Amino acid sequence: MFELVTNWQLWVILGFALLIVEMFTPGFVLACFAIACIPPAIITFYGDFNLRAQLAVFGVSTLFVFFFMRPAVLRFLSNRKDSRTSNTEALIGRKGIVVKSISPDAARGGYVKVDGKTWWAFGPEGTEIGEGAGIVVVKVRGASLDVRLEANESSGGE
């Protein structure tokens, strides 16, 4: 009798289906099950094993993947994420220009333009920074920035 799909093909189809669903879920869990489908697919390709043996191999390979492979992959992925800055953290060190003078009074501040966006900014206490001066972002505090004069500006015209 002609079989439409053999056991090893079912394991491969299940593995691919799990990988597709993993794309929509976080945590690398379903991908672990997908990887664990490989050994039962291999043993059923080379031999005629019953369902109990296939499930036993799947169970052992699942445990192996979850205890050894998943932690290594998660460590690798988390290390890559930590090295990138985003959102306001990316503003630190960026250069901009003063669009409204920054008052020497620490409570008043002024406005600067950094990366095309205007921010409320504060300079070093007691230092006025005039319009058009180049600045560098030192710190981000909520919706405002702490800035300092650019190095080439501080030597000339204060």
Buried (B, 14 or more C-beta within 10 A) or exposed (E): EEEEEEBBBBBBEBBEEBBEEBEEEEEBEBBBBBBBBBBBBBBBEEEEBEEEBBEEBBEEBBEBBBEEBBEEBEEEEEEEEEEEEEEBEEBBEEEBEBBBBBBEEEEEBBBBBBEEEEBBBBBBEEBBBBEEBBBBBBEBEEEBBBBBBBEEBBEEEE
